[in-house]
Amino acid sequence: MSEKLSLCKQGDTVIMEKMHGSGAFKNRLREMGFIKGRKLDIVRYAPLHDPLEIKINDSCVSLRVEEADKIEVSIFDR
């Protein structure tokens, strides 16, 4: 069962399933490692819940909630 990345909780580990959107947005995220099957760790949300910090591979990436809404994941560990 998949859900939006933006709905995940701080501390969750998820698996990337699908990305919606097109063009530069998808290409930029793919270049950062957002590929189907990749493990993502939700590190933390900013105080106003936007943006969120995600650990992917050995890098930390900040995404706006509106961007995270376009990424579907499945919960790996909660």
C-alpha positions in Angstrom: 0.0 0.0 0.0 1.5 3.3 -1.0 1.0 6.8 0.4 2.4 10.3 -0.3 5.8 11.1 1.0 4.4 14.3 2.5 2.1 12.2 4.8 5.0 10.2 6.4 6.1 10.9 9.9 9.5 12.0 11.2 11.6 8.9 11.8 9.9 6.7 9.1 11.9 4.7 6.7 10.1 4.3 3.3 10.7 2.8 -0.1 10.3 5.0 -3.2 7.5 3.6 -5.4 6.4 6.2 -7.9 6.9 9.8 -8.9 4.3 12.0 -10.5 5.1 15.1 -12.4 7.2 15.7 -15.5 10.2 17.4 -17.0 12.8 19.2 -14.9 11.1 18.2 -11.6 11.4 14.5 -12.3 14.9 14.8 -13.8 16.2 16.8 -10.8 14.9 14.3 -8.3 16.2 11.3 -10.3 19.6 12.9 -10.3 19.5 13.2 -6.5 18.7 9.5 -6.3 14.9 9.4 -6.1 14.6 6.1 -7.9 12.0 3.3 -7.6 13.0 0.9 -4.9 15.4 3.3 -3.1 15.2 3.6 0.7 14.4 7.0 2.1 14.6 8.1 5.7 12.4 11.0 6.9 14.8 12.9 9.1 12.7 15.8 10.3 10.1 18.4 9.4 10.8 22.2 9.7 8.8 23.8 12.6 6.0 24.9 10.3 6.0 21.4 8.7 7.5 22.7 5.5 10.1 21.7 4.1 11.0 18.2 5.2 14.5 16.7 5.3 15.1 13.3 3.8 18.2 11.1 3.9 18.8 9.3 0.7 22.0 7.3 0.3 24.5 9.3 2.3 23.0 12.7 1.4 20.3 14.8 3.1 17.8 16.6 0.8 15.2 19.1 1.7 11.9 19.0 -0.2 8.9 21.2 -0.1 5.7 19.5 1.0 4.2 20.3 -2.4 7.1 18.4 -4.0 6.8 15.5 -1.6 3.0 15.2 -2.5 4.1 14.0 -5.9 6.1 11.1 -4.6 4.5 7.8 -3.6 6.2 5.5 -1.1 5.5 2.4 0.9 6.3 2.2 4.6 9.4 0.1 5.2 9.7 0.6 9.0 7.5 2.6 11.4 
